[in-house]
Amino acid sequence: MVQTSKKNKVLTSLADLLRQNRAQIIEANLQDMADYPEMDEAMKDRLKVDEKKIDEMIRSLTQVASLNDPEGKTLYAYTREDGLLIENRTVPFGTILIIYESRPDVTIEAAATAFKAGNRILLKGGKESYHTNSFLTKLWQQALEKTGIDSRYVQYLHLTREETQRLIKENTHRVDLIIPRGGENLIRFIQENTTIPIIVSGRGNNFLYVDKNCDFEMAVRIILNGKKRISVCNALDKVLIDENLPNIQDKIAQLVSALKSRGIEVLGNSSVYGLNSEIIETNDEKVLYEEFLAPKIFLSLVPDITEAIRLINAYSGKHSATIVTNEFPQATRFMQEVDCAAVYHNASTRFTDGGEFGLGAEIAISTQKLHFRGPIGAEQLVTNKWFVYGNGHIRE
């Protein structure tokens, strides 16, 4: 068990190393960007590391260092009449394998979260971020060595595709938990080919419902904010509008104009297209399932909140959903009945993020219900273990 003070020293030392090596980090990242010129805009956004992104990594490390250590907490204690002491405490999972695509900040932020909880970390990033991830891992190991901790606590796996698949299938590295951070194909392959426990960081495809009684100017601001970054899993993809919204045609025109002025393609089914011909009509049900990761959004009319909730539960990625309404009972019903990891009233889905939720950083945003749901911070990266103290006790 690594002492809390040493964990925090590693994290603050790593933050210092990021500050000292800004130019080298950006240089490594530029090499990755140059090696894959055919990337789409969403992947470029995920891969790019600039001064702002480095500042965000530093801030995350500082915040994680300031959090309470989740390892070793006593969850339950009981002393039997015969003097047998029974305690249940939090312990690390052990070794966590993080498999991810494009995002070099995962190398810092997700690993920091797992490390604070006492876990060893194996990192397997995509080939497109090889140089950036390799350099960031070297900084990790420098911080560990400087603090007198085994540098193998954080390792980067330079594996071929075949070697990675073998690791997943045969657990060649004695992994206790896999956290996949990537597309649906990656997640599905791991689910179908491993016996190792998984925390699924699922897709987005987030919905917003505009209630008939709402501040529509607020709704427009929230919708635009939801499309501010297209490459992230908390981006907004679908907007459901109550067909009883007053002056609905004018308001849809206002929304479409605001979206298009920001280069966002606006799709919609026949119901909403009938109110605004600038919308691209599509009635393909597959669109409702799709996480766009692109500058486009889908609009649809619904008769009421009941239908909005039904559609969200049927088609969303169970990540985030929001309602814009002036009616608190409507918001309460929506937030109780929508089956998503994070639900919002009059706020953007873009807040679904460990840093924004006060976790310092996150290792993933889980869309499953076990072991935890939503942004996964250090507090959630422990399991539990029973410690029983006796003095020759036997059970009669």
N, C-alpha and C positions, 0 to 999 in steps of 0.2 A: 504494500500500500504506500503510495507516494504521499508525503505530507502536503497539506494544503498550501503551506507557505512556498514549498518547492514548485508545486503546480503553477501557482500565481507568478513566481519568478520566471518560469519558462515562458509563460504567456507575455509578460511585460518585456522580457528580453527579446522575444520574437517581434513584438511591436517595434522595438528599437532597431532591430535588424531590417525591418521593412522600411523604416525611415532612412536608414543609412544606405540602402541599396535600391532606392527608387529607380535610378537610371538603368541599372542592370535588369530590374524586373520588367520595365517597359521595353527595353531592348530585346529581351527574350520573347516577350509577347508580340512585338513587331515581326520577329522571325516566324512565329507561328502564323500570324495573320498573312504574311507573304507566301508561306508554303501552301495556303489553301485559298487562292484568289476567287474560286468559284462559289464560296459560301453564300448562302442567302442572308438577308439583312438580320433575321432573327438570330442566326448562329453567330454572325459577326458581333452583334450586341452582347451575346452571352460570353463570347471569347475575349473581347477587348478588355485590356487592363490599362487604365490611365491614372493620372494623379488622384482623381476623385475616387476611383475604385480602391486605390491603395489606402487612401484616407479612411474609407469605409472598413477595410480589413483591420487597420490599426484601431479604429474605434471599437470594433467588435471584440478584438483581443482584450482591450482595456476593460470593456464591460463584462466579459466573461470572467476575467481575473477578479472583478469586484463582487461577483456573485458568491453566495454561500456554497460551500462544497456539498454536493448531494451524496457523496460517498460516506458510509458509516453512520447514517442517521438511524436512531432507534424508532421503529414504527409501532412496536407493540412490546410490552413486557408483562410477564405474569410469573408469580412465585406460587407454586403449589403448597398445599398444607405440609407436605413432606420435605419442603425446602428446595425442591428442584426449581432452578431459575431458568425461565424460557424467554428468550428475546428474539425479535425479528428485526433485522437491520438491512439497510440498503447496501448493495455491493455492485461493482461493475459487471457488465455482461462478460467482459474478458477481451477478446479481440474482435473488433468491428471492421468489416470490409465495406468501404464506400466505393461504389462503381458509378462514375458520372461522366457526363459529356460536356465539353466546351468550357464549363465554368471554372476558371482557375481560382476564384475566390473560395470555392468549396475546399480547396487544399488548405486554406487558412481557417476559415470560419467553421466549417463542419468538423474538421479535425480538432480545433480548439474546444468545441463543445463536447466531443467524445473524450478528449483528454482530461478536461476538468472533472468529468465523472469517473476518472480512474481507468479508462479503457486504453488498450493498445489499438493503434489504427493502421490499417492497410489501405492505401489509396490506389485506385486504378482509374485514371482519367482517360479521355479519348486521345487518339493520336494527333488530333488537330491542336491540342494544347500541351504537347510533349515538352517543349522547351520551357514554357512558363511554369508548369507543374514541377518539373525537375529542379528548377532553380529555387522555387518556393520550398520544396521539401528539403533542400540543402540548408536553407535558413532555419527550418524547423530543427534539423539535427544539430546545427550549431548551437541553438538556444538550449536544447536538451543537454548537450555535452558541457556547455558552460555552467549548467546548474548541477552537474554531477549525476545526471540521469541517463540511463542506457538510450543511445540514439535510435535504437530499434523500436522504441515506443511509437514512432511515426515512420512508416516506410512507404516508399512509392514503388509499385510493382511494374517493372518494365517487361510486360508479358505480351506474347503474340495473341491473336484472337483465339487460336486453338488452345493455348496454355490457359487463357482466361476461362474458356468454356470448361476445361478439365477441372480447374479450381472450383468452379460453380458446381459441377456434377459430382466430384470426388472429394471435395474439401481438402485439397492438398496442403493448405496452409493453416489447418486447425482453427477455422473461423467460427466464432460463436454467434454472429449476427451479420446479416448483409443488409445494407441500405442502398438500394439502386436509385440514382438520381439521373433520370433520362427519359427517353420516349417510351411509348407503350410497348414497342417491340422488345426493347431491352428488359423491361419489367416482366413482360409475359414469358420471355425465355427463362429468366431466373426462376420465376414461380413454377414453371413446368419442369425444371431440370435440377432442382436442389432439394436437399432435406434440411438445409440450414434455415433457421428462423429468419424471417424477412420483415422489415418495416417498409411498407410501400409508400414511397413519395409519389403520389398519383398525379394525374393530369389536372389541368385547370378546367376550362370550359365553364366559366363563371357567369351567373345570371344576375340581372337586376330587374326588379319589378317596380313600375311607376304606378302608384295607386291613384285613383281618381281624385282624391283629396290630398294634394301634395303641393309643395313649393317647387314649381316646375323649373325655375331658374336654378335651384339647388340640384335638381335631378340632372340637368344638363351639365353642370360643373362636375358632378360625381361621375357621370358617364364619360366625359372627356378625360378626367383623371384616370379612369379605368383603362383607357387606351394610350396613356402617356408612354408606357413601355410595352412593346408588343411581344417581347421574347420571354416574359416571366409568367410563372404559373398562376399568379394572382391577378393577371390582366382580365379585363371584362370582354366577353364575347357575345352575349345575348342580352337583349333588352325586351322585356314584356311590358306592354302598355295597356292599362285598363281602357277598354273601348268607350267607357262613360266619362273619360277625362274631358272637362269643359274645353271648348275651342280646340278640339283635338287636331284638326287639320293644320291650323296655324302653328300649333306647338310642335307637331311632327316636322313641319317645314323648317322651323327654327332649329330643331335638333339635327336634322339632316344637313342643313347649311353649315352648322358649327362643326360637324364631323368631317364633311367634305373639305372644308377650308383648312383642315389639318391633315389632308391627304389620306383620310380613312374611307375606304370603300364601304358603302352602305347596302346591305342585302336585306330582303324582306319577303315575306310570303304574300299571297294575293290580297289578303285583308288589308295590309298596310300599304301595299303598292297602289291599291285603289284610292288612297288618300294623297299619295305623292309619287309622281311618275319618275322622279329622279332616283328613286330606290331601284336597285337591280332585283327583279322578281325571281325568286326561287321557291319552289314548293317541295323540294327534295328533303325527305325526313332525315337523311344522313347529315345534313348541315347542322341539325339540332344537336347531334352527338359530337361534332367536330370541335377540337381545340384549335383555334386559328393560328396562333403564333405569327400573326401577320396583321398589316394595317387594314383590317376589315371587321365589321360588326353586323349582327343580324337583329332586325326588329320584327316584332309580331304583336298583334292585338290579342287581348284575352278578355273574356266577359267579366271576370271577377278574380278575387284572390284565390279562390278554390282552384280554379284552372291554372293559375300561375304556379301555385305550390305543386300541383300534379305534374306540370311540365318540367319544373326544376328537378323534382325527384325522379322523373323518368329519364331525363337526358343529360343532366349536368355531371361533372366529374366528381361531385360530392366534396368539392374543395371549399368554395366560398359563394355566398349569395347575399344580396342586399335588397331591402325594400326602402323606397322613398315615399313617406307618407306623413301627414299631420295627425293621423289617428293612432294613438298609442295602442289601443286594443288590436288594431290591424297588425301593427308591428309585432306585438306579443304573439299573436297567432302565427304569423309568418315565421318568426324565429323559433318557435316551438316545433312547428310541423315540417319545416324544410330540413331535409336530411343532408346537411353539409357540415364539414369540420368547423367552419366559422360562418356565423350569420350576423348581418349588420342591419342597423336602422339608421337611415340618413347618413351613411358614410361609405367610402370607397372600399372595394374589395382589395385594393392595393395595400391595405394595412396588414393583410395576412402575411406576417413576416416575423421571425423570431426577434429581430432587433426592435421592430416597432412595438412588439408586445412586451418588451422589457426583459426578454430572455438573454440579451447580450448578442447572441447569434443563434443560428439554428443549424441542425444537421439535415433536416428535411421537413416537409409539411406532409404529415401522414393523412391519407384519406381513408384509412381503415380504422376499425373501432378497437382493435387490439394490436399492440400493447397500449397505444396512446393515439390520440387524434389531434390533428392540427399541427402547428409549429412545434418541433421537437427540440427542446433545449437540454442543457446538462441535467436538469432535474428529472427528465424522462429517460435518460440513458443509463439508468441503473435498474437492476432487478432486486430481488430480496433473497435473504437466506436466514435460516433459523439457527440460533446459537443457544445451546442447552448446557447448563452448568450443574453438575451433580457432585455427589460425594459417595460413590458406591451405590447409587440408586438402581434398583431393579423393579420391573413391573410385575406385580404378583398376578 
